């Protein structure tokens, strides 16, 4: 059955999957959502016997219905190959009574690789399918990980350019080094003077500038997005939750149709939304546990039914979650509003104008699948140390937020169901925070000394992504104010 995509802000918009991928964002400012969530058409037992690539096809074929089997399988084969350092692509690791779904085995050692390895291929296939002649300009804001993963995915891809904006003082040293050493004549990395929300708002403003869009078209360019607002990012993320369940079943850790819980460290809400979609496809997920850091806007939303970004922005050791405007939450709001685009549009207008909106009791009832909580910085560090001391397993700061929140959920509910925790980044990406959590004596070491020490401590080889940047030269040193982002785009495109 064909799946079409509507805008969360207009009932009149209806496009095919390839068109939604190319556009990234609907012209009315809304996000593309499927007109229905398709059910899995393979049994859980059948999925348990499949490779990651095979599971990905079985999930994605249900959403990307205007792609041929050959087109989709080609995109999958090119994405999930030797770029990943483990054959399973997303292995499960049992530690401390939970299963950590390691989503960081790709080329930039963060979960964004899971979707951004395939998005360029989906986008090029979509451009051919829709007879696009313009060069596609990927415009992306990042809180740390999306930037490098998108750059790695699009670097050197013919017919594309990519511009990444990141908060100059809001990412880890390793994250920044990964981005600013990126090769490729079609790439540009810019540090903005502001936080991630400023970068994200600036990008959305450029997307919604109709005059600029017209000018670009006349010069042979068109914008698209690699952020999680692009449905071509969201659909591939659904796959790894289905794969995780299939692996638990294959290993005999759970029975067929047994419910599990899923914990996701959450900033922009796309990763946990993918788990929500998987649940609605028929995956037996009991509770979706949304873990926040001290920027706990989502925790407050789930507890009070009010989304309020009018608060202090906190810089934490889990920078990819330092977000006060969770863009993908709009897709969930649209759904619990009964897919009422007008109601959703009003709520988003309130957020834009006042920085706050509240939902009705009826809408709150639609959040029953979710549990929200948060971890303070001290709790995050304590969880890294606890897991290392008890199991010898080292996790990064974002995963630690999720792990700490899971322990709170367990204490509060006594729910003993098997639980999968999304491990979203390698600890090597946040070595200083991770090593300081284990023992304060490491703080005197340099960043790359810490990398080597972490390798000894964990028994894990230093990832290629880190080795590559030890001595790599800085190729991008551009910075700008938020109000100069559009000018920076113009300059790069020689407009």
Beta strands, then each sheet from edge to edge (+ up, - down):
strand 1: 5-7
strand 2: 10-15
strand 3: 32-34
strand 4: 92-95
strand 5: 98-102
strand 6: 135-142
strand 7: 160-167
strand 8: 187-193
strand 9: 221-224
strand 10: 260-265
strand 11: 285-292
strand 12: 306-308
strand 13: 356-358
strand 14: 370-374
strand 15: 419-423
strand 16: 478-481
sheet 1: 2+ 1- 3+
sheet 2: 4+ 5- 15- 10- 11- 14-
sheet 3: 9+ 6+ 7+ 8+ 16+
sheet 4: 12+ 13-
end
